[in-house]
Amino acid sequence: MSLLSLYARGRRKIAVALFFLSMLATGATAAALVMWGVGGALYGQLAELLGPGRYVVFGGSFSDADLLAAVQAVCSPGGYGVVYRPVKVRYVNGSVATFTAAFVPRGLMRGIEVLDAVALRHVAAAGDVVDVEVGGRWYQVRIAEVRDFTVFVPGLAADLYLDAELLGPARYDVLVVEKGNCGGARELEALFPRAQVFDADLVLTGVWSQLLAYLGATALVSASSIATAASLTYTAAALTLAASYKEFAVLRLLGLKRRSLVALMAALFLTPSAAGALVVLLASLSVEDVLGVSVRLYTAASAALVTAASALSLAPTLRKLYSLTPLEAIRAE
């Protein structure tokens, strides 16, 4: 029977606890890191698509005169209208699908130029050329850029973004007005009593606040799990050394090297933590990137952090065990 199996026999419950604590700590830490990365990407894309410093008016049918009145009501430097239409998209293989298109002014989003469009990733890939039916006519459109998600915010929520010139004159479904030097949402609500008005800045702030709340919760679980695992590792190792000090001394006196004793202690209490972190890391290998954020990379960093924390908590015991000399072994006997 090996020394490892001999000493591990009475410590199986501790090993199991360390294993599951490590899994929890690694998963929670990875979730916090991924949410931080995804939150930054999400906020950046929302800010680009929705645009901070704007009011969005929706829930009606608006004309150019309405747009001008809205701009004047808040002393705005400018605004624009958005038209939503279902459009058919025909691919090179002949298949046809229907998507929601937003017709926006040229230059509003990077990549929109007459027959150049912006699409979500599930519609087409960057560089693809598709046929789009607009107003009964087919146009050959190149997908200049792709987005990773749908923005479920009135004003810019669509699968495909096209140049408004393709549609021609039409009443707007949404008005987007830049903030000016006077007035505000109340003035716009008074101007359009049947419509709804929201402040884009409040939406962006709300999104980021929700992300921070989730991040704080996962970070708390992560920190408490890592601390608990480290504390359990330190306590169990210290108690084992105290209870088996004479046994370790005899082994040292019989010629067992310091490195072997240290390896024995590390195998008893570091291996379960490393195994738990490794299980979570292996599970993450099948997870795709989210908004360009590598889940696998953040999970690997989390696994390394949890394992390092366990190793640091074990360091005092390993240092004391490594310093055990044959002379001290004789004294212990």
C-alpha positions, 0 to 999 in steps of 0.5 A: 500500500502506498503512502498516498493511499494510506494517508488519503484513506481517512481524508476522503471527505475533505478531498471530496469537499475540496473537489466540489468547492474548487469546481464552484469557485472556478465556475463562479470566477469564470462567470464573473470574468466572462460577464465582465468581458461580455458586459463591456462588449454588450455596452459598447455595441448598444452604445454604438447602435442606439447612441448615447445622448438621444431620445427615442420616440416610438409607438406611432407613424411619423412624418418629416414634419414630426421629426422637425417638430421633435428636433425643435422641441428640444433644441436638438442639433439633429435627428433621424427617422427609422422605418421597419419593414419585413424583407425577403433575402435570397441567398446564392443557393436560391433559398429565401428567408424573411427578416426584419429590416431597419432603413436608416440614414446613410452614415448612421452605422459603419458599413451602410452605403446604398447597396452595402448593409449591416446584418446580424450574424444569423442572417449572413456573414461579412462579405456575402452578397445577397438579393434583398426585396424592397418595395417589390424590387430586388437589389443585390446587397453586399453585407459590409459588416455583421453584428453578434446580437439583436438589440431589443430596443425600439429605435434600432432593433432589426436583423438587417440594416439598410440604406433608407434611400432603397426604400424611398419616402416613407413614414417613420416608425421611430424617431431618434432625436439628439439631446439639445440645449432645451426641453427633454422627454416631457416636451416630446411626450407632450408633442406626441401624446400617443407615443412613448419616449425614452432616454437612451442614456437611461437605457444604457445606464440600466443595462450596465447597472444590471450587468454590474449587479450580476457581476457583483453576485458572481464575484461574491460567490467566487470570492467566498468559494475560493476563501472557503477552499483555501481555508479548508486546505490550510486547516486540513493540511496543518492538522494532518501535519500536527497529527502525523508529525512523528510519522513524518519524522520517522519517514524522514529518518528512514531516508525519505527525501524532503521533496517526497514528503512535500509531494505527499502533502501536496497530493493529499490536498492540492490534487482535489482542488486542481482536479475540480478546476480541471473538470470545469476547464474541460467542460468549457472547451465546448462553449463557443465565444460570446460576443467575441469573449473567449469563455475558454480563456477566462475559464483557464484563467479562473482554474489557474487562480483557484489552483494558485489560491489553494497552493498558497494556502498550503505553502506554510504547511509545506514549508514546515514539512520541508524544513524537517531534518533528520535531527528534528526527527530524532528529537521527535522520537 
